[in-house]
Amino acid sequence: IHHPSPHIAATSYGLEPYRVAYLESFSLTLAAEEELELAERLHLSAGVSYDAQWLLAFKERRLLAYADAYRAGGRSSLAGTRDGLNPVVGAVYAGRAGWWRVQGSLARKTRFPTLGEYAKIDSLHDRGLKPERIYSGSAGVDLDLGGESLNWRADYYYTAVLDRIEKIAGGAEPPV
């Protein structure tokens, strides 16, 4: 098996850890939430956040090996290169005052690829890197069995991640 010398590899691929020389982005998060008391024992909260990411500058490496480096496409729902609306709702119902309470929540969140994740992609390894969409929910029951001295609580949590960004730690392989 013939391996190129380190000098030839460095000349062909460079010594920099990323496939691009410079990346710049702008991220924005705006959020609003409101809590409502629908009845004496029922409280609701609802909100939404808008998350967006714009890639402002992208300078690829000058070497031929990375001449066609990755550029994020304009897959937006409202504006920018990447964006998403993320709702959140919550409810608390207090049954018999001071005895028991039920609560729950549902939420969605968007996680954009980092600049380091973008920078490791070239067109040869471009597998359509998308933002992660994280859906989560929780539900719980709280029983007050003995004033402040004895309390029993049970909670259930669920999380699902779509378009998860996978990386091999320490490897040169770009994220997928």
N, C-alpha and C positions, 0 to 999 in steps of 0.2 A: 504494500500500500504506500503510495507516494503522498506526502503531506507538503504543502507549500511552506517555505521558510517563513518565520515570523515577519521578516522584512517585506516579503512579497504580500503577505496578508495585510500588513499595516498599510502598505502602499495602495492596495486595492480597496480596502474597506475602512481605513482610517482607525484611529484609536479612540474616537469619541464614543460614549455609550449609546447615543441616540442616532437615529437615521436622519434627523433634521438638525439644522444649526440654530434655529430660533423659532419659538412659538409664543404667541401672545393671545390671551382670551379675556373676555369680559363676562362675568356671571352676575345674575340679578335674581333676587328672591323678594317677592312682595307677598305679604300675608295679611289676612283679616279674619277675625273670629268674633263670634257673638255668643253670649250665654243668655238663654231664655228660661224664665220660670213659668212653665205652662200651667202648673197647679202647685198647691202648697208642697206636695211631695215629689213632683216630677220636674226635673231640671234637664234641659237640653243645651248642648253647645254644638255649633256648626261653624265651619270655616273653610277657607280655601287659600292655597298658596300658589303663586305663579313663579316657576323657576325657568330661567333661560340661560343659555350659554352661546356666546358669539366667538368664533375664532377670528381675531382681528388681523393677525400677521402670521405667515407661515413661510419660512425660508428653508428650503430643502438643502441637503448636503450637495456639494458641487460634483461629487464623484459620480461616475456613470452608473454605479451599482444602485444608487438611490435617486436617480434623476426623475423617477416617476413616483415620488413619495406620496403618502396618503393625504387626501384633503377631505375633511368632513363635508358630506353633502347637505343640501338644504332640506332636510326632512323635518320640517317644523309644523306644528299645528296652528300657531298664531303668528309668531314672528321669530326672527333670528335663525341661527344654525340649528340649535336644539332648544326645545322648550316643552313645557308641560304644565297642565293645571292639576293640582293635587288637593282633593277634598279631604276633610276630616269631620266626623260627626261623633258625638258622645252623648250618653244619656245616663242619668242617675235617678232611680226611683226608690224612695224611702218608704217602705211599707208601714208597719206600725212604728211610730216615732220612737227612737231609742232602742228598737229591738232588731230590725233587719233592714238591709238595703241591697239593691241589685244595681249593677252598673255595667256599662259596656261602651266600646268605641270601635270605629272603623276608620282607617286612614290609608292614604296612598302617598308615596314619595318618589321623586325622580332623583337618581344619582347619575351625574354626567361623567364620562371618562375624564381622567386627569390629563394634564398636558404630557406627562410622562408616558401614559398609555397611548395617546395619539402619536407621540414622537417615535415609538418603536414599530410603527406599521409602515410597510411599503406596499406598493400595488401587488407584489407577488404574494404577500400574506394578508391582503385586505379581505376580511371575511365579514364585512358589513358591521363594524363595531357600532352599537346603538347604546343609548342611555339605559341604565337599569330602571325598571319600574318595580317598586316594592309595595306590596299590599299587606296590611296587617290589621288584626282585629283582636279584641280582648273582651272577656266577659267575666264577671265575678259576683259572688254573694258574700255578704258580710253579716254575721249574726252576733248580736251583743247578748251573751248568755249570763253575764253577771256584772252589769255596770261596767266600770272601767277596768275591773280586775280580770275578767275573762271574756275574750273575744275570739271568734272563729271566722276564718276567711278562706275562701277558695277562689282561685283565679285560673282562667284558661287563656292562653295566648296562641295565636296562629299568624304565621308570616309566610308569604309566597313571593318569590323573586322571579320576574320575567326578564329575559334578555340579560341574564347574569354575565358580568364581565369576568372571565376566567383568565388567570395568569399562572405561569409556572415560576415559582419563586427562584430568583437567582439565575434564571435561564435567559438566553438571548431571544427565545421565541416570543413574538409579540402577543398581546392579549387577544382573546377571541370572545 
